Amino acid sequence: DFDTGRGSYIRYDSPAFAGFTASTSWGEDDRWGVALRYTGDWNGLSVQAGVGYDNNTDEQCNAVSVPPGANCDNQIADGGEIETFLASASFYHASSGLFGVVSYGQQDRNIAGIDDATNWYGKLGIRRNFFGYGETALYGEYTHSEDVTPGTEGDQWGLGVGQDIDAIGATAYLGYRHSEADLGPGISTEDHNQILTGMVVPF
């Protein structure tokens, strides 16, 4: 949940060694990052994982403090620096069809009195060809966020099913998500429920 955005960067990726790849980047005048990724397969268990750090002190115009179109050279945030840490891991066991994902993100805006924003996410499911015309995926997921906006907290859980239709190369899906939010003292919120359905058909 902490997309560090897009821009113009110089990036280097190392050759793979024992499944590990390191990378580093620099650009936009004052922004750099490092990452370490792993890909491996152990007796039918496929694993992918990665950790990364992004440091941003890029000077940008802020429409809140400077009118759009005006010349400006102010920091992107009051703290003058945004630090973002991301980590994730996923697995898939071919013979059983079990799969899972877990991720964590943390962002520090270096503003006194403001807690770091954090987000946890997890998904667990199974994917198998139960009916003979394509694989079926069943899963449950949960995410928890704090201080993405200072002083707020949110939770979301969901269940879903996806069905591959091999004859036409399509995938149909149906999902349910339940969201709750605490926006701070004096602000009341209602729980939010979603039903998502559709089909992806390639042409």
Salt bridges, closest charged atoms under 4 A:
ASP3 OD1 - ARG6 NH1 3.13
ASP13 OD1 - ARG11 NH2 2.98
ASP54 OD2 - ARG31 NE 3.36
GLU135 OE1 - ARG127 NE 2.59
GLU141 OE2 - ARG177 NE 3.09
GLU146 OE2 - HIS144 NE2 2.86
GLU153 OE2 - HIS144 NE2 3.75
ASP155 OD1 - HIS144 ND1 2.63
ASP164 OD2 - ARG127 NH2 2.45
GLU180 OE2 - HIS178 NE2 2.97
ASP191 OD2 - HIS178 NE2 3.51
